[in-house]
Every structure is written in structure tokens, then in C-alpha cells.
Amino acid sequence: MRWLVGWSSAATTNKECRSLLPVGAQLLWGDPDPLWAVGDWRPHEVRVVQADPETRLAVFGVCGATDDQLKVGLFAARGGALRHLTAWPGSYTAVVQVGRRITITGDLAGARPVFHTRWAGGTAYATAALPLADLVEASLDVGHLAALLACPDAPEALGTGTPYDGVRRIPPGHALVLRTGSSEIASYEPPASLAVAAPQLAPEHAVEGVREALVEAVRARLAAPRFAPDPEGLDRLDPGPVPGMGPAERRAARGGPAPGIGADLSGGSASGTLALLAAGLPGQPGRINGHGERLLAVTFNDLAAHGSRAQHEAELDRARGIADNPRLHHVVVAAGDEALPFTGLDVLPLTDEPGPSLTLAARHRRRLLAGGADHFVGNGARHVLDAHPARLADLLMDRRRRHLLRPVTALARADGSSAHSVLVPFTVYRAARKLARTPYATGIAEAARRLMERQFADEPVAGGAVDASLAALAWCRPGPAARWLTGEALAEVSVRLGDAARRSPAAGRPGERRARAALARQAADHRIFEQAAEVRNQRLHAPFLDNQVVLACRALPDTLRVQPGARAAVLRSVLAGAGVRDLPAGWGAAAHHPHTAAARAGLRVTVDWLLQLFDAPLLADAGLIEARVVRKALRTAAEGAPLPLDGLAELVSTEMWLRRLLARRGSCWTGAEAPRQRALAGGVPRARLS
């Protein structure tokens, strides 16, 4: 795990901090407001430019700006223009020091968050929450865990908290500004009107903006220096020819990626677009030294999934069709029961926070082991390009009723023909109209009431498109794991929602707000996925979560977003603008990933181990669940009962994260002034919500 950490104190010299150091840190600048880079950062991922001894800028991550552009951004930030620091291609965190003023920018999606806490009369900040929890010896914030399980998509319930008491995060689209120890949260996004929608670009101009942003995002990764594992390290361990194993299989068995650039190639439009862009742009995407210049495209073939075999084969055929590009080298990674969801949980590393992707980490790591040292993934494409169902209410607020015809008709067809399908358009229209007419405070108060009365009947347990869309047409709704929480935990979360409803801040439009919350949730889970499935010497790149791409996708008109097949149409136009027009038949068809079938199969395989896990769970000690209730749900779900498997995955991942956290030894800090007690040393108090 890689992170940066620093602090701002009120005094010019802080004697308490002089001998305190992060473990394995590289000092970028020193007292009185020091900054460190911690972890296995590559040389080009840490860049520092300086105008004078008291004015400097550090950029962490992949940034497509030149040194001259960084200096221009530094001068602009010195005058207070923070948006210049977020306008470059790539995914990065910028830290600016102007005298005693420190500014740290987050990103728009939330994949690169910034955390802060009060410490030693000042403020400490980092891009990871656990080091700050170690620094202040924080206890566990059980109330935040309850909100994370009950309403994971609701910013009103989560607030700016973290699982660690006293450690806060800045919201997406904001920056942390520190002045001699005091902190301030500032937004760098332009203010939006609360009465009417912002002027929308013409569809062709908006799609052109998405194309330019995606191309620049991919080009920023291709322009970075190529990385290869140390030949004295992993390559030296190659056992030589093994019957039935090629070089790629032997390298995956050793645990290292291939040199050069790779990409996921699932047969879907998002991963296929990134693979074709990375292979088609100028440069050498493959191995260094001119050998094997083709991009490494990796397809995961789930042999244990019990989905439709015809649909699964169609996706593989589309992946093979895309891989016919001469600049692509295609590798298919096949896996059986050993790569099902819920497997391999006993060997997971400790992540910064819990997340539902922990139950899939071992599954995805098999695919990533066959990838490149720099590997493209299509995570986030659905959330930045597709229309959240609540955007139908935005269209009604704009009096664009005719644009609802095609999406509601597509929903009626998605669940197949039935006696009720003719009523689906009217049902969806009524739900969208109700949301458009419901004030923000009323909607949040309704969600709080549902939690108190344990009303979860509307949750889409069967995965139907219509049920899921109807459930999403609300300002706020309970998450899939809420039904298994105790009454005390639900009451705590309902109080949080009630406070948010009474404050009634300027909420904006329901569709836009729900879409941003869903994107923030996806970006946070992608960050946990990166840490849980991390392969040594590999970097995962998700260009769809970059600032520039998110901004370009937000400019897409709602009338274009809500149309069926809009994501595939936009990405097809992106590829056409980049010179890629020969796409395989069926490209852009809706992917039919057998996630539910695979999750249920994994639950059947691991149910005995999971029952032992919840024999004496820490979540029960914290008063969040009753162990017998969750054990019963695990048994019935493994037998095929229509329960929300995503909710069970959230419970399992949170329990495993708690066990990893409380079993850890040591601290992130060293030195004479280092905290002698690690974070959360006291364990989880029973039935105490803070």
C-alpha cells in the first residue's frame, strides 16, 4: 500500500514530532510542516516542483502534466485557484505548500481520498486512514460501521467519518486547506444552480469531450516510463520449463506481473475500449527493450459460474474478436471452484477500510497475476456513463417527459414478457414523478422511518431490472445488509438520517445527487479492491475514475444518458474518433456476468467456513448483528433462498476486516515519540455505538 502523510502545526517547531517518523518513508520536505511518501512509489510517481524555498508542489500518482504545467499550476494555487491542480490527465494527489499554508486536493470520484485528524495542537493528513488512526491511537467508530452496512450509498448517514473515531475524510471534489494547524474544507467544483439544470452541451460535442478525456487518460499512462520486475528478484526464481506451463503461467505462479502494459478484456464495451485505445495509441504498450510490443489483454473465464452458457460463450467470442488486433496478445485465465466468491478470505491482507470487494479479491487476483506491470481496468465506467434511475426524476423536473418513453419501455422488456409488463412504464413513471415532487428532507426522513420500522420489502432480492430501478427512485434507501442489523444499530443510523433531514442542506437534483453518491461508493470500493487484490510490482489504472473523464462524462446530456445502449454508443463513438472502427459483431451488447450464480456457488462451497466465522463474530460483540440470525441467513442463502447476496457479502467482508484489524501487530510509526499502543488495541466494546 502506498500513501502520503504530513501535518501542519501551530508552532514553528514541534518538539513532540521531531523524532516521529512513518515506517519506510521518504521525506519530501521537512519542518515545520513535513511531508513524506510512504510505500513502494515508483520514481516517476512522486514529482516535486519548487518556485522558492517556501512555495512548492508535490504530485503523487500518474499525472500527464509537464514540469512547466506543474509550475503554472503552482503559481495559480498560490493565488487560490485550486481547479488548476485538478485539471491534468491522470489519477493523482497534489500537495501545495505556500508559506505555512498547505493544500491537499482530493479527486472528483473519491478513488483518491484525503483523511485528516487533530493531533499535537495541529492537523495531520494522509491518503490512508489507518496511519492516522495509529498516530492518534483512535478507537473504532462502531456507528460509522453501522451506517456503512445500513445505508452504504447515503452520504447523509456516512457523513465525513471513517471506521476510526476522530479520523475524517474530505468529500469528493474538495480540498483540505491547512494554516498553522487549523483546517478548512474547500470545494473546487463550480457552484451549480439549485433551481434549474446547468446548460447542456450538444450530444456530439459532449461525446467528443469524453473521447478527448479518455484518450488523454490512456496516453498519460503510456507516456510513463516502463517498469519491469527486478531481474535479480522474481525472474531469478523461474524454475525453467515445466510440462504444461508456459512463461506466463510460471510467472503467475511466482506472483509477479508481466513487464509492460496490460488490460482487462472481458468482452464488454468498457474494458474493450481501454484495451483498443492502449493498443492503438502511439508508443510501445508491451514489454520494454522492444521485445513483445503487443499489449497484454487478459480475459477471465469463470468455469464454475452457473450462468447461461450461450451468453458466456458470446462474451468470450467478443473478447477473442477484439483480441484479433495485431497489437494485442490475448491470454485467457480459466478458474474453477477455487476462484469463486467468498474463497481465499483467510489470506487477505489488511485494507485501509472494509468494502464488499473483499469477498472477490482472491477471485480477481488470479486475473491480475496474468496482467501487466501497468494494468488497465474498466472499473467505474457504468457509474460515470450510465444514467442512475433517479435521473428519470430530473427529466420530469425539466419537463422532458417524452424522453422517458424509451428507457421505461426497455425496462419492461428487460424482465421478459409477462402479464404485468404492460404496467411497468406506468409504474416507473409514477415512481419518478413521486421522487421529483418529494422534497429532500422528506425523502431522508422517509428512509429513517423505514429503518426504524424495518421495512425492507422493496429491496430487489431477485435482481430484477424493474425492481432495482424502482428501489433506486428515492432520495435515500436502506442497503441490502440492513435487514440483518440489530434494532439498536438501525436506530443509530436513523438518528443520523434524521439529523440530516432537519439540517436540509441545499441538496440539488435527486438524480444528480444519487449518481454522485453511487460513484463515490464505487470509487471507494475500487480503492479497497486495489489494496486487497494487490500484486507486487503492479499498478492498476482505472481511467474512468480520473477527474478529466468524470468531468467529461458529467457533461453528457441526461436525455442521452437514459437511452438504452447509451454507454456502448458513446464508447463506439470514442473508438471511431480514435480511428478504431472495425469492431466484432455484438460489441456493446449488455454483459451477462453470472455474478449472482457465482456468488451463490461460492456460498455453497464455503458455507461451513462462514458459519464458523460467525460462530462468535466481532460484529455481534459490537452490537451490530445477532450471530444466530446471520448464520441462519447464510444457511438458507446457500440452499437457494432469494436473499440479497450483496448484503451477506458486506457482512462477511466487514467481519473479516475487523478480525484482520484487531489481529495486527505493530504500528505505522517509529521513533522515540511513536505511539506505544497500536490503534484499536482495546478491541471492540460490546453493544456500544459511538
C-alpha positions in Angstrom: 0.0 0.0 0.0 1.3 3.5 -0.9 0.3 6.7 0.9 1.5 10.1 1.7 1.4 11.7 5.2 2.2 15.1 6.7 1.0 17.6 9.2 0.6 21.2 10.0 1.2 22.5 13.5 0.6 25.9 15.1 4.2 26.3 16.3 7.2 26.9 14.0 8.9 23.9 15.7 7.1 21.0 17.1 9.4 19.2 19.6 6.8 16.4 20.1 7.1 15.5 16.4 10.8 15.8 15.7 11.6 12.1 16.3 8.3 10.7 15.0 8.7 9.0 11.5 6.4 6.9 9.3 7.8 3.4 8.8 9.5 3.1 5.4 9.1 6.8 4.5 10.8 9.1 2.0 11.0 12.7 3.3 10.0 15.3 0.6 10.3 18.4 2.8 10.9 18.9 6.5 9.8 21.0 9.4 7.7 22.9 10.4 5.2 21.2 8.1 6.8 18.0 6.9 5.6 15.7 4.1 6.5 12.0 3.5 5.9 9.5 0.7 5.4 6.0 2.2 5.5 2.7 0.4 6.8 1.4 -3.0 6.3 4.5 -5.1 8.0 4.4 -8.5 10.3 7.3 -9.3 8.0 9.0 -11.8 5.0 8.7 -9.4 6.5 11.3 -7.0 7.2 14.7 -8.6 8.2 17.9 -6.8 8.5 21.4 -8.3 9.6 24.4 -6.4 9.3 28.2 -7.0 11.2 29.3 -3.9 12.0 27.6 -0.5 8.5 28.3 0.8 6.5 27.6 -2.4 6.4 24.1 -3.8 4.1 21.5 -5.2 4.3 17.7 -4.9 2.2 15.4 -7.1 1.7 11.7 -6.2 0.5 9.2 -8.8 0.1 9.3 -12.6 -0.1 12.9 -13.8 0.1 13.8 -17.5 1.3 17.4 -16.8 4.7 18.6 -17.9 7.1 20.3 -15.4 6.2 23.7 -16.9 2.5 22.9 -16.5 3.1 21.9 -12.9 4.8 25.3 -12.2 1.9 27.1 -13.8 -0.5 25.2 -11.5 1.7 26.0 -8.5 1.6 29.8 -9.3 -2.2 29.5 -9.8 -2.6 27.7 -6.5 -0.5 30.3 -4.8 -3.3 32.8 -5.7 -6.0 30.4 -4.6 -7.1 28.8 -7.9 -7.3 25.1 -6.9 -9.0 23.9 -10.0 -5.8 24.2 -11.9 -4.4 21.4 -9.7 -7.1 19.0 -10.7 -7.3 19.6 -14.5 -4.4 17.5 -15.7 -4.9 14.0 -17.1 -4.3 11.0 -14.9 -5.0 10.0 -11.3 -3.0 11.8 -8.7 -3.0 13.7 -5.4 -1.5 17.2 -5.3 0.0 18.9 -2.2 0.9 22.6 -2.3 2.9 24.5 0.3 2.8 28.3 0.2 4.5 29.5 3.3 2.6 27.9 6.2 -0.5 27.2 4.1 -0.8 23.6 3.0 -3.4 22.5 0.4 -4.2 18.8 -0.4 -6.6 18.1 -3.2 -8.9 15.1 -3.4 -10.5 13.8 -6.7 -14.0 14.1 -8.0 -14.9 10.4 -7.8 -13.4 9.5 -4.4 -10.8 6.9 -5.6 -8.0 9.1 -4.1 -9.4 10.3 -0.8 -7.7 12.6 1.7 -8.1 11.9 5.5 -7.3 14.3 8.4 -7.4 14.3 12.2 -6.5 16.7 15.1 -3.1 15.9 16.6 -0.5 17.6 18.8 -2.2 21.0 18.6 -2.4 20.9 14.8 -3.8 18.7 12.0 -2.3 15.6 10.5 -3.3 14.4 7.0 -2.8 11.3 4.8 -4.2 9.5 1.9 -4.9 6.5 4.1 -6.9 6.4 7.3 -5.2 3.6 9.2 -1.9 5.5 9.7 -3.8 8.5 11.2 -5.7 6.1 13.5 -2.3 4.7 14.6 -1.0 8.2 15.1 -3.8 9.3 17.5 -4.5 5.8 18.9 -8.1 6.0 17.6 -10.8 3.7 18.8 -13.3 2.0 16.5 -16.3 4.1 15.3 -19.0 1.4 15.5 -21.6 4.0 14.5 -19.9 4.5 11.2 -19.7 0.7 10.6 -23.5 0.6 11.3 -24.1 3.3 8.7 -21.8 1.6 6.2 -23.9 -1.6 6.5 -27.3 0.0 6.7 -27.0 2.8 4.1 -23.8 2.5 2.1 -24.9 4.8 -0.7 -26.2 7.6 1.6 -23.8 10.5 2.3 -26.3 11.7 4.9 -25.6 8.5 7.0 -21.9 8.2 6.4 -21.0 11.9 6.7 -17.3 12.6 6.6 -16.4 9.9 9.1 -14.3 6.7 8.8 -14.2 3.5 10.8 -11.7 5.2 13.1 -13.0 7.6 15.7 -11.7 11.1 15.1 -10.3 10.4 11.6 -12.3 12.3 8.9 -12.3 12.3 5.2 -12.8 15.2 2.8 -15.8 14.8 0.4 -15.1 14.2 -3.3 -14.5 17.4 -5.2 -13.0 19.1 -2.2 -9.5 20.1 -0.9 -8.1 20.3 2.6 -6.5 23.6 3.4 -4.3 23.9 6.5 -3.0 27.1 8.0 -0.7 26.8 11.0 -2.6 23.8 12.3 -6.1 24.9 11.6 -8.1 23.1 8.9 -10.7 24.1 6.3 -12.5 22.1 3.6 -12.9 24.0 0.3 -14.7 22.9 -2.8 -13.0 23.3 -6.2 -16.1 22.4 -8.2 -18.1 25.3 -9.8 -21.4 26.0 -8.0 -24.5 24.6 -9.6 -27.9 26.2 -9.7 -30.5 24.6 -7.4 -33.5 25.7 -9.4 -32.7 24.7 -13.0 -30.3 22.3 -14.7 -27.0 23.6 -16.0 -26.8 24.4 -19.7 -26.2 21.1 -21.5 -23.8 20.6 -24.4 -25.0 19.2 -27.7 -24.7 15.4 -27.7 -22.0 15.3 -30.4 -19.8 17.9 -28.5 -20.2 16.1 -25.2 -19.2 12.7 -26.7 -16.2 14.4 -28.3 -15.2 15.7 -24.9 -15.4 12.1 -23.5 -13.2 10.9 -26.3 -10.6 13.5 -25.7 -10.5 12.9 -22.0 -10.3 9.1 -22.3 -7.5 9.3 -24.9 -5.5 11.7 -22.8 -6.0 9.5 -19.7 -4.7 6.4 -21.5 -1.9 8.4 -23.1 -0.8 9.7 -19.7 -0.2 6.1 -18.6 1.5 5.1 -21.9 3.9 8.1 -21.6 5.2 7.0 -18.2 8.4 5.0 -18.0 8.0 1.3 -18.4 8.5 -0.8 -15.3 9.8 -4.4 -15.2 10.4 -6.5 -12.0 13.9 -6.7 -10.7 15.8 -9.4 -12.7 17.6 -10.4 -9.5 14.3 -10.9 -7.8 11.2 -12.6 -9.3 12.8 -13.5 -12.7 15.7 -15.3 -10.9 13.1 -17.7 -9.4 11.9 -19.0 -12.7 12.2 -22.8 -12.4 12.6 -23.2 -16.2 10.5 -25.4 -18.4 7.6 -27.1 -16.7 5.3 -29.5 -18.5 2.1 -27.8 -19.4 3.2 -24.4 -18.3 4.4 -21.5 -20.4 6.4 -18.4 -19.2 3.2 -16.6 -18.3 1.9 -19.4 -16.2 5.2 -19.8 -14.4 5.3 -16.1 -13.8 1.8 -16.1 -12.4 2.7 -19.0 -10.1 5.6 -16.9 -8.8 3.3 -14.0 -8.1 4.6 -11.3 -10.4 3.1 -9.4 -13.4 4.4 -9.3 -16.9 6.6 -6.4 -17.9 4.9 -3.6 -19.8 1.2 -2.7 -20.1 -1.8 -5.0 -19.9 -5.6 -4.5 -19.9 -8.7 -6.4 -18.9 -10.6 -7.7 -21.9 -14.0 -9.1 -20.7 -15.9 -8.7 -23.9 -17.7 -5.7 -22.5 -17.6 -2.2 -24.0 -15.6 -0.5 -21.2 -12.7 -2.9 -20.9 -12.6 -3.4 -24.7 -12.4 0.4 -25.3 -9.5 0.8 -22.9 -7.6 -2.2 -24.5 -8.1 -0.9 -28.0 -7.1 2.6 -27.1 -4.0 1.5 -25.3 -3.1 -0.8 -28.2 -3.8 1.8 -30.9 -2.1 4.9 -29.5 1.5 5.7 -30.5 4.1 4.0 -28.3 5.1 0.6 -27.3 2.5 -0.7 -24.9 4.1 -4.1 -24.3 7.4 -5.2 -22.9 10.5 -3.0 -22.7 13.6 -3.1 -24.8 11.5 -3.5 -27.9 10.6 -7.2 -27.3 7.0 -8.2 -27.4 5.5 -4.8 -28.1 1.9 -6.0 -28.1 -0.5 -5.1 -25.3 -1.3 -8.0 -22.9 -5.1 -8.5 -22.9 -6.4 -10.7 -20.1 -9.8 -12.4 -20.1 -11.2 -14.3 -17.1 -13.1 -17.5 -17.9 -15.2 -18.5 -15.0 -15.7 -22.2 -15.4 -17.6 -22.6 -12.1 -20.2 -19.9 -12.9 -23.7 -21.4 -13.5 -24.9 -18.7 -15.8 -26.2 -19.0 -19.3 -23.6 -20.9 -21.3 -24.6 -19.3 -24.6 -24.3 -15.8 -23.1 -20.9 -16.7 -21.5 -19.6 -18.1 -24.8 -20.8 -15.0 -26.6 -18.8 -12.7 -24.3 -15.7 -14.9 -24.8 -16.2 -14.7 -28.6 -16.4 -10.9 -28.4 -13.2 -10.8 -26.4 -11.4 -13.0 -28.9 -12.7 -10.9 -31.7 -11.3 -7.7 -30.1 -8.1 -9.5 -29.5 -7.6 -10.2 -33.2 -6.0 -6.8 -33.3 -2.3 -7.4 -34.2 -1.1 -5.2 -31.3 -2.9 -7.3 -28.7 -1.6 -10.5 -27.1 -4.6 -12.4 -25.7 -4.4 -14.5 -22.5 -7.4 -16.4 -21.1 -7.3 -17.2 -17.4 -9.5 -20.1 -16.5 -10.5 -20.9 -13.0 -13.0 -23.2 -11.2 -14.3 -23.5 -7.7 -11.0 -22.2 -6.2 -11.8 -18.7 -7.6 -15.4 -18.4 -6.5 -16.6 -15.5 -4.4 -16.1 -16.0 -0.6 -13.0 -18.1 -1.2 -9.5 -17.2 0.0 -10.7 -14.9 2.7 -8.3 -16.3 5.3 -5.3 -15.0 3.4 -6.5 -11.5 2.6 -4.2 -8.5 3.5 -5.4 -5.8 5.8 -7.0 -3.0 3.9 -7.5 0.6 5.0 -11.3 0.2 5.3 -13.9 -2.5 4.8 -15.6 -3.0 1.5 -17.8 -5.6 -0.3 -15.0 -6.2 -2.9 -13.0 -8.1 -0.2 -15.1 -11.2 -0.9 -14.0 -11.1 -4.5 -10.3 -10.2 -4.0 -8.9 -13.7 -4.3 -11.0 -14.2 -7.5 -9.8 -11.1 -9.2 -6.1 -11.6 -8.1 -5.9 -14.6 -10.3 -6.7 -12.5 -13.3 -4.4 -9.6 -12.3 -1.5 -12.0 -11.8 -1.6 -12.7 -15.6 -1.7 -9.0 -16.4 1.0 -6.4 -17.0 3.1 -4.3 -14.6 0.7 -1.4 -15.6 -2.8 -2.8 -16.0 -5.9 -1.1 -17.3 -9.3 -2.0 -15.7 -12.7 -0.7 -16.7 -14.0 0.0 -13.2 -16.3 3.0 -12.9 -17.4 3.1 -16.5 -21.0 2.2 -15.6 -21.2 4.8 -12.9 -19.8 7.7 -14.9 -21.5 6.9 -18.3 -24.8 5.2 -17.4 -27.8 7.1 -16.1 -28.8 6.4 -12.5 -32.6 5.5 -12.4 -33.2 8.6 -10.3 -32.2 10.8 -13.3 -35.7 10.0 -14.7 -37.0 12.3 -12.0 -34.6 15.0 -13.2 -36.1 14.7 -16.7 -39.6 15.3 -15.3 -38.3 18.3 -13.3 -37.1 19.7 -16.7 -40.5 18.8 -18.4 -38.9 16.4 -20.7 -41.5 13.6 -20.4 -41.1 12.3 -24.0 -37.5 11.2 -23.2 -38.8 8.7 -20.6 -40.6 6.6 -23.3 -37.6 4.6 -24.5 -36.0 3.8 -21.1 -39.2 2.7 -19.4 -40.1 0.6 -22.4 -36.6 -1.0 -22.3 -37.1 -1.8 -18.6 -40.4 -3.5 -19.4 -38.6 -5.7 -21.9 -35.6 -6.4 -19.6 -37.6 -8.7 -17.3 -39.2 -10.6 -20.1 -42.8 -10.6 -21.2 -45.5 -11.2 -18.6 -49.0 -10.1 -17.7 -47.6 -7.2 -15.7 -45.0 -5.9 -18.2 -47.6 -3.7 -19.8 -48.0 -1.8 -16.5 -44.2 -1.3 -16.0 -44.0 2.0 -17.9 -46.8 3.5 -15.8 -45.3 2.1 -12.5 -41.9 3.6 -13.3 -43.4 6.9 -14.4 -45.3 7.2 -11.2 -42.2 6.5 -9.1 -40.2 9.0 -11.0 -42.9 11.7 -10.6 -43.2 11.0 -6.9 -39.4 11.4 -6.5 -39.5 14.7 -8.5 -42.2 16.1 -6.2 -40.7 14.8 -2.9 -38.5 17.4 -1.0 -35.1 16.3 0.0 -35.8 16.5 3.8 -39.0 14.4 3.3 -37.2 11.7 1.4 -34.4 11.4 4.0 -36.9 11.3 6.8 -38.8 8.5 5.0 -35.6 6.4 4.8 -35.1 6.9 8.5 -38.6 5.8 9.2 -38.2 2.7 7.1 -35.1 1.8 9.1 -36.9 2.2 12.4 -39.8 0.1 11.2 -37.6 -2.5 9.4 -39.3 -2.1 6.1 -37.1 -3.8 3.6 -39.8 -5.4 1.4 -39.0 -3.2 -1.6 -35.3 -4.3 -1.7 -34.7 -6.1 -5.1 -33.6 -9.5 -3.7 -34.2 -11.3 -7.1 -32.1 -8.9 -9.1 -34.9 -7.8 -11.5 -34.2 -4.7 -13.5 -37.6 -3.2 -12.8 -37.4 -3.9 -9.0 -33.9 -2.4 -8.9 -34.9 0.7 -10.7 -38.0 1.3 -8.6 -35.9 0.9 -5.4 -33.4 3.4 -6.7 -36.1 6.0 -7.4 -35.7 7.6 -3.9 -33.6 10.2 -2.2 -32.2 7.5 0.1 -32.8 3.8 0.7 -31.6 1.1 3.1 -28.8 -1.1 1.8 -29.0 -4.9 1.3 -27.4 -5.7 4.6 -29.7 -3.5 6.7 -32.2 -6.3 7.2 -29.7 -8.3 9.4 -28.7 -5.4 11.7 -30.0 -5.1 15.2 -32.6 -2.6 16.2 -30.1 -0.6 18.2 -27.8 -0.2 15.1 -30.7 0.8 12.9 -31.9 3.3 15.4 -28.4 4.9 15.4 -28.4 5.2 11.7 -31.9 6.6 11.6 -30.8 9.3 14.0 -28.0 10.2 11.6 -30.5 10.4 8.8 -33.0 12.4 10.9 -30.3 15.0 11.7 -29.5 15.3 8.0 -33.2 15.8 7.2 -33.5 18.5 9.8 -30.5 20.4 8.5 -31.9 20.2 5.0 -28.9 21.5 3.1 -29.1 22.6 -0.5 -29.3 19.1 -2.0 -29.5 19.8 -5.7 -31.4 17.5 -8.0 -32.3 13.9 -6.9 -30.8 12.1 -10.0 -27.6 14.0 -10.0 -27.1 13.6 -6.2 -27.8 9.9 -6.2 -25.5 9.4 -9.2 -22.6 11.2 -7.4 -23.2 9.1 -4.2 -23.2 5.9 -6.2 -20.0 6.9 -8.0 -18.3 7.8 -4.6 -19.3 4.4 -3.3 -17.9 2.6 -6.4 -14.7 4.6 -6.2 -14.2 3.8 -2.5 -14.7 0.1 -3.2 -12.3 0.2 -6.1 -9.7 1.6 -3.7 -10.3 -1.3 -1.3 -10.2 -3.7 -4.3 -6.7 -2.3 -5.3 -5.4 -3.0 -1.8 -7.0 -6.4 -1.3 -6.0 -7.8 -4.7 -2.7 -6.1 -4.9 0.0 -7.8 -6.9 3.6 -6.9 -6.1 5.2 -4.6 -8.7 1.8 -4.0 -10.4 -0.2 -0.8 -10.8 -3.9 -0.8 -11.6 -5.2 2.1 -13.7 -8.9 3.0 -13.9 -9.1 5.9 -16.3 -12.9 6.2 -16.0 -12.3 7.4 -12.4 -9.9 10.2 -13.5 -11.0 13.8 -12.9 -11.0 14.8 -16.5 -13.0 11.7 -17.6 -15.5 12.2 -14.8 -16.0 15.9 -15.8 -16.4 15.0 -19.5 -19.0 12.3 -18.6 -20.9 14.7 -16.4 -21.3 17.0 -19.5 -23.3 14.2 -21.3 -26.9 15.3 -21.5 -29.4 13.4 -19.4 -31.5 12.8 -22.5 -28.6 10.9 -24.0 -27.7 9.0 -20.8 -31.2 7.5 -20.2 -31.4 5.9 -23.6 -30.9 2.1 -23.9 -27.4 1.3 -25.0 -26.1 4.8 -24.4 -22.8 3.6 -22.8 -22.0 1.4 -25.8 -23.0 4.1 -28.3 -20.7 6.7 -26.5 -17.8 4.3 -26.4 -18.3 3.3 -30.0 -18.1 7.0 -30.9 -14.9 7.3 -28.8 -13.2 4.5 -30.6 -14.4 5.8 -34.0 -12.8 9.2 -33.2 -9.6 7.4 -32.3 -9.5 5.5 -35.6 -10.9 2.2 -34.4 -14.0 1.2 -36.4 -13.7 -2.5 -37.1 -15.4 -3.9 -34.0 -16.6 -7.5 -33.7 -20.3 -8.5 -34.1 -22.2 -8.0 -30.9 -19.8 -5.4 -29.5 -21.6 -3.3 -26.9 -24.2 -5.9 -26.0 -25.2 -5.9 -22.4 -22.7 -8.1 -20.5 -24.3 -11.0 -18.6 -21.9 -11.7 -15.8 -23.1 -14.6 -13.7 -22.3 -12.7 -10.5 -25.3 -13.9 -8.6 -24.8 -17.5 -9.7 -21.1 -17.4 -8.9 -21.8 -15.8 -5.5 -24.3 -18.5 -4.7 -22.0 -21.2 -5.8 -19.2 -19.7 -3.7 -21.6 -19.5 -0.7 -22.4 -23.2 -1.1 -18.7 -24.1 -1.2 -17.7 -22.0 1.8 -20.8 -22.1 3.9 -19.2 -24.3 6.6 -16.3 -22.0 7.0 -18.5 -18.9 7.0 -20.7 -20.5 9.7 -17.6 -20.9 11.9 -16.6 -17.3 11.2 -20.0 -16.1 12.6 -19.9 -18.5 15.5 -18.6 -15.7 17.7 -18.4 -12.6 15.4 -16.9 -9.3 16.3 -19.9 -7.6 14.7 -22.1 -9.2 17.4 -19.7 -8.1 20.1 -20.1 -4.5 18.8 -23.9 -4.9 18.9 -24.5 -4.6 15.1 -25.8 -8.1 14.4 -27.1 -11.2 16.1 -24.9 -14.1 15.3 -27.7 -16.7 15.0 -29.7 -14.6 12.6 -26.8 -14.2 10.2 -25.9 -17.9 10.5 -29.5 -18.8 9.5 -29.3 -16.4 6.6 -26.1 -17.9 5.4 -27.6 -21.5 5.5 -30.8 -20.5 3.7 -29.0 -18.5 1.1 -26.6 -21.4 0.4 -29.7 -23.6 -0.1 -31.0 -21.2 -2.7 -33.3 -18.8 -0.8 -33.8 -15.5 -2.6 -31.8 -13.4 -0.2 -29.7 -10.3 -1.2 -26.2 -11.9 -1.6 -24.6 -8.4 -1.8 -25.8 -7.8 1.8 -24.3 -11.0 3.0 -21.0 -10.2 1.2 -20.9 -6.8 3.1 -21.4 -8.6 6.4 -18.7 -11.2 5.7 -16.2 -8.6 4.4 -16.7 -6.3 7.4 -16.3 -9.2 9.9 -13.1 -10.3 8.1 -11.8 -6.8 8.1 -12.4 -6.4 11.8 -10.5 -9.6 12.5 -7.6 -8.5 10.4 -7.5 -5.1 12.1 -7.6 -6.4 15.7 -5.1 -9.2 15.0 -2.4 -6.8 13.5 0.8 -6.1 15.4 3.0 -3.0 15.4 2.3 0.5 14.1 2.8 2.6 11.1 5.1 4.9 13.1 8.6 4.6 14.6 10.8 6.8 16.7 11.1 7.9 20.3 7.7 9.7 20.1 5.9 7.0 18.3 2.6 5.8 19.8 3.3 2.9 22.1 -0.2 1.5 21.7 -1.4 0.4 18.3 -4.8 1.6 17.1 -7.8 -0.3 18.5 -5.8 -2.2 21.0 -8.7 -2.4 23.3 -10.8 -4.4 21.0 -14.5 -4.0 20.1 -16.7 -3.0 23.0 -19.9 -4.9 23.2 -23.1 -3.1 22.2 -21.6 0.3 22.2 -22.3 2.7 19.4 -20.3 5.9 19.2 
